[in-house]
């Protein structure tokens, strides 16, 4: 397992991490198999989405905020970050990506995104590689 350290800079943001992950896969010498990305935090997530238009990330954050507003007088969690917990649950704490010949098998328009919902913070991302048996 490899642990990557990430620094987020805003309360809510999405970081493109595809290049970092691709470089890590190559440096680790992983060739064929499945790479699992896991976020060991309850207020952050990881997603796969479009890489061509940065407004997609803005729109995703906007839509999540409309559905789960940061501030709501009905939240009961004492830390004041209930919405961040809900958003992380909705987006998900892990993703699986096929690695073929040392490269991430993502679609043309896909990027890996680290999703921060309670920043800014120093975060970790775990990478676990399962080699193919063929």
C-alpha positions, 0 to 999 in steps of 0.5 A: 500500500502507498499513502499519498499526502494531499493539501486542500486549500478551500472548504469545498474543492475538487483536486485533479489527481490523475497525473499524481496517481499515474506517476505513482503507478509508474514509480511503483512498477505496477503493470496490470491489475486493479488499483483501489483508491481509498480516502481514510476520512469521513469528510472527503471522497474520491470520484471519477468525472470529466477532465475537459471542462473545469466547470464540471467540478464547479457544477458538481460542488454547486449541485451537492451544495444545493442538495446538502447545504453546508449550513442548516439549523436542523443538523445535530452534529456538534462539529458543524460539518454534518453536510461534509459527512453527507457529501462524502457518503454520497460521492464515496470513499473509494474508486477502483481503476484498471491498470493496463501496461502500467497506465490507468485505463481511464476514458478519454474524458475521465479524471480522478478527483479528490473531493474536499468537503471540510477543508482546508486540510492535510489529507491522505489517500491510500493506493492498493494495487491488486495484480492481475493473475493473467 
